[in-house]
Amino acid sequence: MANNYTRYKFYVIGVGGTGSLLARDLPKLLLGTSHKMILVDGDTVESKNIERQGYQSQDVGDNKALALSRKINSLYPIECEFDDKYCTYESLFALIQDDKGYVPVIIGCVDNDATRMILEKVFKKLDDVIYIDSANSEYEGNIYITTKKNGIQQCNLRSQCYKFDLDKHPLDVSCQEQAAKGNVQFLVTNAKMAVSILEHCNALIMYQLKEGVQLVNRFETVFYD
C-alpha cells in the first residue's frame, strides 16, 4: 500500500472510550516522522467520562478533541490538529482535500452506524485511503481494515458484510438522549480496542498493514483476511 515517500494523516473520528485512549499513544508512533494526526469530535467532556476515557477533571466542560489535542501538543514535538464539531460528510471530505499531500487514514471510533455511513461514503469518494473501523460492546469488539489504492479496494467495508442499524447521528440526538446513554462500556474493552488499532497504525507505518477483520474477544484476538 505504501512506498518510502508516503506520508499519512491519521483522522481519529470520535475520541470517547476507544478514540481517546488511542489518541494518547498514537503521537508516539509519529515522533520523528512526517506523518500527521487530527482529532474530530463534537462532544464535551463530562465528569462521568473520566472513569473510562483519556480525560482528567480539569478537562470537564471542554470539547473532547480540543482537550486531547492540547495535551498532545504540550507533551510531544508534533502538531495534533483538532476539529471540535461532529463529523459530517462535507466536513471530513473538506479536511482531507485540504491536505492532499497526505494519504488519509480514517480511524472510526464512533458508537453509531449513522456516522459509519458517512465515513464509508468518504472512503468511496477517495482513490487512495485507509479505513480502520472499530466497534465494540462491553466485552468484545471488532475492527475492519479496508484500503484503496488507485481506486482499487482491498477487503470489505463493514456495510458490505452486514446491514447497518438505522440509528441517529450525534447531530440528530438531543442532549437528553445523549445523557441517557450512560457509561455502559468497560475501560478494559476500550483499552484493548485502542491497542489493537494502534498495532494496525504501526503496521501501516512499517509497510506491513494487513487488510481484513480482527475480532477482539475476552482473553483472545482472532484475525481474518
C-alpha positions in Angstrom: 0.0 0.0 0.0 2.9 2.4 0.7 6.2 3.4 -0.5 9.1 5.2 1.1 7.7 8.6 0.2 4.2 8.0 1.6 3.0 10.5 4.2 -0.1 9.6 6.2 -2.5 11.8 8.1 -4.5 10.0 10.8 -8.1 11.2 11.2 -9.3 9.9 14.6 -13.1 10.2 14.3 -14.6 10.1 17.8 -12.4 10.5 20.9 -14.6 8.8 23.5 -13.9 5.4 25.2 -11.7 3.9 22.5 -10.7 7.0 20.5 -9.4 9.0 23.5 -7.2 6.1 24.6 -5.9 5.6 21.1 -5.1 9.3 20.7 -2.9 9.3 23.9 -0.4 6.8 22.3 -0.7 7.5 18.6 1.6 10.5 18.8 4.4 8.2 20.0 4.3 6.4 16.6 4.6 9.7 14.8 7.7 11.0 16.5 10.5 11.6 14.1 8.2 11.1 11.0 6.4 13.4 8.6 3.0 11.9 9.4 0.2 14.0 11.0 -2.9 13.5 13.1 -6.2 15.2 13.7 -8.9 14.5 16.3 -12.6 15.0 15.3 -15.4 15.1 17.9 -18.2 17.5 18.8 -18.7 16.1 22.3 -17.9 17.9 25.6 -16.0 16.2 28.4 -18.3 15.3 31.3 -17.3 14.1 34.8 -18.5 10.6 34.0 -16.1 10.3 31.1 -13.1 10.4 33.5 -13.8 6.8 34.6 -13.0 5.2 31.2 -11.8 7.9 28.8 -8.5 9.7 28.5 -9.6 12.8 30.4 -9.0 14.4 33.8 -11.1 16.7 36.0 -9.6 19.8 34.5 -11.0 18.9 31.1 -14.6 18.8 32.2 -16.6 21.3 30.2 -14.1 21.5 27.3 -14.6 20.0 23.9 -13.0 16.5 23.8 -11.0 17.0 20.6 -9.6 20.3 21.9 -8.8 18.9 25.3 -6.8 16.0 23.9 -5.0 17.9 21.2 -3.9 20.4 23.8 -2.4 17.7 26.0 -0.7 16.0 23.0 0.8 19.2 21.7 2.2 20.0 25.2 3.8 16.6 25.6 5.1 15.8 22.1 7.0 17.8 19.4 4.3 17.1 16.8 1.3 19.1 15.7 -2.0 17.4 16.6 -4.9 19.2 14.9 -8.5 19.1 16.1 -12.0 19.7 14.8 -14.5 20.4 17.5 -17.6 19.5 15.5 -19.4 16.3 14.9 -18.2 14.6 11.7 -20.2 15.1 8.6 -19.5 14.0 5.0 -18.9 17.6 3.9 -16.6 18.5 6.8 -14.5 15.4 6.7 -14.1 15.4 2.9 -13.1 19.1 3.1 -10.4 18.4 5.8 -9.0 15.6 3.6 -9.0 17.8 0.5 -7.0 20.5 2.4 -4.1 18.0 2.9 -3.7 16.4 -0.5 0.0 15.7 0.1 -1.0 13.0 2.6 -2.8 9.7 2.3 -5.7 9.8 4.7 -6.1 7.1 7.3 -9.6 7.3 8.6 -9.9 5.7 12.1 -13.5 5.3 13.1 -14.0 5.1 16.9 -17.7 6.0 16.8 -20.7 4.4 18.5 -23.3 4.8 15.8 -23.8 3.5 12.3 -25.1 6.8 11.0 -21.6 8.2 11.3 -20.1 5.0 9.9 -22.2 5.5 6.8 -20.6 9.0 6.5 -17.1 7.5 6.9 -17.7 4.8 4.3 -19.1 7.5 1.9 -15.9 9.5 2.2 -13.9 6.3 1.7 -15.8 5.5 -1.5 -15.1 9.0 -2.8 -11.4 8.8 -2.5 -8.9 6.9 -4.7 -6.2 6.4 -2.1 -7.3 5.9 1.5 -7.0 3.6 4.5 -10.1 3.0 6.7 -9.8 1.4 10.1 -13.3 1.0 11.6 -13.7 -0.2 15.2 -16.9 -1.2 17.1 -17.3 -2.8 20.5 -19.7 -3.8 23.2 -19.0 -4.2 26.9 -16.8 -7.3 26.5 -15.8 -7.7 22.8 -15.3 -5.8 19.6 -14.1 -6.0 16.0 -12.0 -3.9 13.6 -12.5 -3.7 9.8 -9.3 -2.7 7.9 -10.1 -1.7 4.3 -7.8 0.1 1.9 -7.9 1.6 -1.5 -5.0 2.4 -3.9 -5.6 4.0 -7.3 -9.3 3.3 -6.8 -8.9 -0.4 -6.2 -10.4 -1.6 -2.9 -8.9 -4.4 -0.8 -11.3 -6.2 1.6 -14.8 -5.3 2.5 -16.3 -2.4 4.4 -18.4 -3.1 7.4 -21.7 -2.3 5.5 -20.6 -4.9 2.8 -20.8 -7.6 5.4 -24.0 -6.8 7.3 -26.8 -4.2 7.3 -26.3 -1.1 9.3 -28.7 -0.1 12.0 -30.8 3.0 11.3 -29.6 4.8 14.4 -29.1 8.5 14.9 -26.1 10.7 14.0 -24.9 12.7 17.1 -26.2 15.9 15.5 -29.7 14.4 15.5 -29.6 13.3 19.1 -30.9 15.6 21.8 -28.9 16.5 24.8 -31.3 14.5 27.0 -30.9 11.4 24.8 -27.1 11.7 24.9 -27.1 12.0 28.7 -29.4 8.9 29.0 -26.9 6.7 27.1 -24.9 6.4 30.3 -21.5 4.7 30.8 -22.0 1.2 29.5 -18.7 0.2 28.1 -15.8 -1.2 30.2 -12.5 0.5 30.3 -10.7 -2.8 29.7 -12.5 -3.4 26.4 -11.9 0.2 25.2 -8.2 -0.1 26.1 -7.9 -3.4 24.2 -9.6 -1.9 21.2 -7.3 1.1 21.3 -4.1 -1.1 21.5 -5.4 -3.2 18.6 -6.0 -0.1 16.4 -2.6 1.2 17.4 -1.0 -2.0 16.3 -2.6 -1.6 12.8 -1.3 2.0 12.6 2.2 0.8 13.5 1.9 -1.9 10.8 0.9 0.7 8.3 3.9 2.9 9.1 6.1 -0.1 8.9 4.6 -1.1 5.5 3.1 -4.3 7.0 -0.6 -3.4 7.1 -2.9 -6.4 6.8 -6.4 -5.9 5.5 -9.3 -7.9 6.9 -11.3 -8.2 10.1 -9.9 -8.5 13.6 -12.2 -9.9 16.3 -11.2 -8.7 19.8 -12.9 -11.1 22.4 -12.3 -11.5 26.1 -8.9 -13.1 26.6 -8.3 -13.7 22.9 -7.8 -12.0 19.5 -8.6 -13.5 16.1 -7.8 -12.0 12.7 -9.5 -12.9 9.4 -8.3 -11.7 6.0 
